[in-house]
């Protein structure tokens, strides 16, 4: 992962306090850019065999427009002229998006709906399971409509979780112009924070019990069709609006992308179906495939998800930095913190589809 800031230009600032202030501003910019990319609707994907794959080889970055980037910079940050790293940063922000975002695992955002808690005073959000018994029964002419007033209501509370770590940047790194050490440290710090966030979300899938498993049945396409039908039948009466054309997301290990994209090309009218009498055409709408190294290679299958609905993630605080002078080791300590959490409120939305 490359850094946005050109830390070597800090050497042009003679005043020590001004230099440290500028360094803190640069680090704050570094930590904020991935969140900006997400908020502005940036995406990273590729098309393999006609299938949209997040995390696939040669991924293409859909970067927010220059005007969007300029507007975000003007709202979120002041850009002081005395900091050589923050003067007219728009073009470098766009370059950062192109060079860094394909390396970061943000595929989990395709399966969890976002609950923005960053301006909330609450320390948790709820995934509700409300049911008023609505059935839309047939009525005769002049017959009264029955009003549903008895509400059954349960909920899953998702509390804020705080993640933090610290790193020290030594005085000698600045004094002896060791800017590469500053750059490498900041880059690793930022990357590790987002890796932790991704790991936290994918762990919700891998922690699911064997009750969500769908056993292999004859071939890959038949098993996929069976798993999708299982999910749709399970959620049919839950008010999700999920019919046969509902869009699914497959989450898998990178080792299995080839097998899965090949499977998804087996649609009606294709040669793979025409010349294989035992192969069913795929009757499921898979909108995208998410490949992540946080899905173990040995699970023997993949996860089929009906995204959104009761699968939710919340952010209370984007990655931010605070600094303090440490005179005992002659360094400035920087502590990065972010607050997030996620939950699968309804396991009926997920199936672990086995290969054999």
C-alpha angles and dihedrals in degrees: 000000000000126000126242096215125076095223093183089071089067086078088075091067108089100186111084097213092047090050092053091047091052090048091053090050091051093050091048089053091050093052094046100051100079090051090050090052090053095045093050092053100254117164140190121208145126135209117241117180089344092306123119107236125188109206094018128138117286093012116195120226119223099204124199114251122272090247091054091051092049092050092049092049092050091052102041105035141031111225107212117201092223092067109079091198097057103045112117094340098171098103092045091050090055089048090049090054092051096047102036111029096067087059095054124084107233097142092114089074088074093067104034123067112228121243107192107214096161094109096034126108091209121101094210143026129215132232102211128210102193121169124181095175095249110177108157095225123189116264132197125237109287094008117137120247114240111239115218111223104150104092122191108202132181130161145191114223116216110199127203116266120201123212122188143162136169139219133188124223108203124227091235091060088063097036094051095039095246092160093153089065091052091048095047092047095050091045093052092045092053094044094049091052093054091042089056091050092052092046091052092057099043090048088069089065098043091048093060115115126245089263088088093054121119113199122229112267118194098302142003097262095049090049091050092050090048093050093049091049090050091054095045093049092048094053097035096109097036098088096247095131089230112154131161091290094054113134117245130196123214117212116195147150115275089245090066101047093097094052092046097047089048089051092051092055090064094098128147112290097020122125093242088065097037094054098039110063093190096052117098119212115247109262096182129094106229107184096189147349119231115204115195134168087219087074105081117242091225101060089100096226143016142267121259110201134189093212129224119002104094094357103095141164128194133201120201097169133012119223107291134170135225124186138203135179115250107198094181095068098023095242144110113244118216121196119197119200136181132172124211145133140176140192142190101230094184120032089193086081092067134063127183100217113204125214098212 
